[in-house]
Amino acid sequence: MTRPTAKYRYQEILWGKEGQARVRAGRVGIFGVGGTGAAHAQILARAGVGHLRLVDRDVVDVLDLHRTQLYDERDAAELIPKAEAAARRIADINGDVRAEAVVAFANADNISRLADGLDVLVDGSDNYRLRFLLNDVAVKAGVPLVYQGAEGVLGAVMAVVPGAGPCLRCLLAPPAALDDAGSCARTGVSPATVAATAALGAALTFALLRGEGAAVAGRLSRVVDPGYVTTVDVKRGDDCPACRRREFEFLDAVVAAYVSRCCGGDAFEVFGGGAAFELEEVAERLSRGRVVKRTGDLLFVNDVDVSAVIFRDGRALVYGARDAAQARAIYDGLLKGQ
Ligand SMILES: [Zn+2]
């Protein structure tokens, strides 16, 4: 049996017993456990952060494996939801940590509940809608957020500490393509950049848990592969819609139907805009004439003309479609009337 004091001794030397106790007591939500989110989660898990809530909407894809820590080829072959694969792996890494898997599409309807009771929110997202939604929740509720982003050979992190520095909207204007998660498919992504970005982000999370938020608020670090890291101080915007005017347009938005290309794989994510599915009924109907397998809250359709994963929350991942319109047509063909 490992003595807890021995297990974290090298962190106690760095942070003191009090600092380490705060890290152990920490409750952190990681929203998106793909590249940066999974690497960040692994660092926190090994350090003994007490409770990790792992929120992700996706399944492990073989195209994720070059940059995602925590997953392996079996997870990809079985299309295991990332949140579940991450929680299982973390349980093996450090039994001190409570790893809570939440397979869900985080959106304006559920984000406040998903963020409830957490000390730090971590942005592991692959799209700007979720990123700005997290910023709205953080600023409104007064909970710190660690922003992380990695694309191509560039990575960036910044701590948003409400009341002590700028927020994400002081730094970035929302782009037109809020739901686009296809940057990996266009520009590629460096696994070294992803790991370096997550490491810088995890350092911010540790500082926030230790109560040192004021010292790290608004410090934007950028990493470039190969080569260097720069850090600058970001100023608060004088007329920031979120942290000055307290207008939370992402949090107040209506959750609408959408189709987006997934970052990690050859799939489109489709949400029809309706209510959650009764998976049992969908499975029963589709199994008349198609090859259907059900595992927990997922339904796999694998047939000659269609390959899809259907989630209880009303979404589906559609594989092999040539464009968004065809993905939506396949979704409607499978799920119309649900
Ligand atoms: Zn702001």
Boltz pocket constraint, residues with backbone or C-beta under 6 A from the ligand:
constraints:
  - pocket:
      binder: B
      contacts: [[A, 166], [A, 167], [A, 168], [A, 169], [A, 170], [A, 236], [A, 237], [A, 240], [A, 241], [A, 242], [A, 243], [A, 244]]
      max_distance: 6.0
